[in-house]
Amino acid sequence: MSDLAKTDDLFFNHAGLDRARIETVLGDALNGSDDGELFLEYRQSESLSFDDGRLKAAAFDTAQGFGLRAVSGETAAYAHASELSEAAVKRAAETVKSVRSGRSASWADAPHGTNRSLYADDNPLTLMPFADKVKLLGEIDAYARGKDSRVRQVSAALLGSWQAVQIMRADGQRVADIRPLVRVNVSIVVGEGDRQESGSYGMGGRMNYASFVTPDRWQAAVDEALRQALVNLSSVAAPAGEMPVVLGPGWPGVLLHEAIGHGLEGDFNRRKTSAFAGLMGQRIAAQGVTVIDDGTLPDRRGSLTVDDEGTPSQRTVLIDDGILVGYMQDRQNASLMGMKPTGNGRRQSYAHHPMPRMTNTYMLSGRQTRDELIKSVKSGLYAVNFGGGQVDITSGKFVFSASEAYLIEDGKIGPAVKGATLIGNGPDVLTKIRMVGNDMALDDGIGTCGKDGQGVPVGVGQPSMLIEGLTVGGTGK
């Protein structure tokens, strides 16, 4: 059964909506508007957390609802409800009629259909019994505590969701998508004497738990979390000052995501609030820097068969060998900028309006090995993993904390350091990239991006790279 047929069963058979009548209401609501859609959603989600040797919390939630949007130029009206009924849709329709332009509607190009499916539509929440999930978390806890006598605390969690959506347009087009999503997290605290340090590891994607709960996978996750914790336990104070920084592959791409990716989203550039506004076709990065946003990667956390406006996701080149060549667009901003939508119109749920958002954003590999990057630095920092960070979209300024980092001394990796923060400016950093490694890797499926109060799952990635100079904030000298 196709995703469209399955969502028809959910929304028009199970929920009791009459499709023909809803289409009539939708057509009337959007008559005279430039664009818009009815977004129907059904979602199941769960979370289980194991802490201090016992199941600490378990939650299961089911939510459903719709969001109705009408767009006229730069203005949009949005109404939503958790009640799936014709009466509720009619009430929403009266609200969104407020943006009617009074002119003949100029509809955005309808997205081309596709039979491509990037992930299975099985519900991961029902494929693994609850008792097995609790047992797994207990095994993770016992394994971690048995690995090293310095382990003082272990936290493990399973999180999963199953989302079914259908997007209906006034021209009669209907698009559906069924999206599984799971994540496994492990966090470990180790200690010696009065000192305690932590390490963590997570993995996930748009698939079921079976891909992550085999002993080799979850034991490797525990081993990695423990390794990070023990590295931090022997770390010294991070130095402070401006210095060359080598970023590791994979998850450090979160810096690229925050400091650069948001600035390449269409809405910020249309409003000219991005540091990259007006620079299309110009060099904004060093040669060898190519950045992609790709929502078409199978089973990846940030991937979407179609976005939340019904546009098929795609591979969008943002920076090509240092030249700005593309933005990530939803339908409204693409139309206002005279561009095409790129399948980046995303929303957290039916209760949120869509906007341009990243999917899986990464930098392509270069030619050098990681060893060559390290050897080229006489004195600097090697940042392997990141914690939290902040960025100002308008200026591009950012601050990121490194959760695992090492000194580089005479071209060799030295002692681990604690408390290193990287401070810089996204557009400036792009021009300071001096070497790009040949080891591009994607993160392990843990990213969640926040924008305007909405969170959506994303992926990041990059190869190792050498940045000529970043300000490092630390506690050492």
Secondary structure as UniProt FT lines:
FT   HELIX           3..8
FT   HELIX           9..14
FT   HELIX           19..30
FT   TURN            31..32
FT   STRAND          35..51
FT   TURN            52..53
FT   STRAND          54..72
FT   TURN            73..74
FT   STRAND          75..81
FT   HELIX           86..96
FT   HELIX           97..99
FT   HELIX           124..127
FT   HELIX           130..147
FT   TURN            149..150
FT   STRAND          151..168
FT   TURN            170..171
FT   STRAND          174..192
FT   TURN            193..194
FT   STRAND          195..205
FT   HELIX           209..211
FT   HELIX           215..233
FT   STRAND          236..237
FT   STRAND          241..247
FT   TURN            251..252
FT   HELIX           253..256
FT   HELIX           257..261
FT   HELIX           262..264
FT   HELIX           266..270
FT   TURN            271..272
FT   TURN            275..278
FT   TURN            280..281
FT   TURN            287..288
FT   STRAND          291..294
FT   TURN            295..296
FT   TURN            298..299
FT   TURN            301..302
FT   TURN            308..309
FT   STRAND          315..320
FT   TURN            321..322
FT   STRAND          323..324
FT   HELIX           331..336
FT   TURN            337..338
FT   STRAND          345..346
FT   TURN            350..351
FT   STRAND          355..356
FT   STRAND          360..363
FT   HELIX           370..375
FT   STRAND          379..391
FT   TURN            393..395
FT   STRAND          397..409
FT   TURN            410..411
FT   STRAND          412..418
FT   STRAND          421..425
FT   HELIX           426..431
FT   STRAND          433..437
FT   STRAND          441..442
FT   STRAND          447..451
FT   TURN            452..453
FT   STRAND          454..462
FT   STRAND          465..473
//
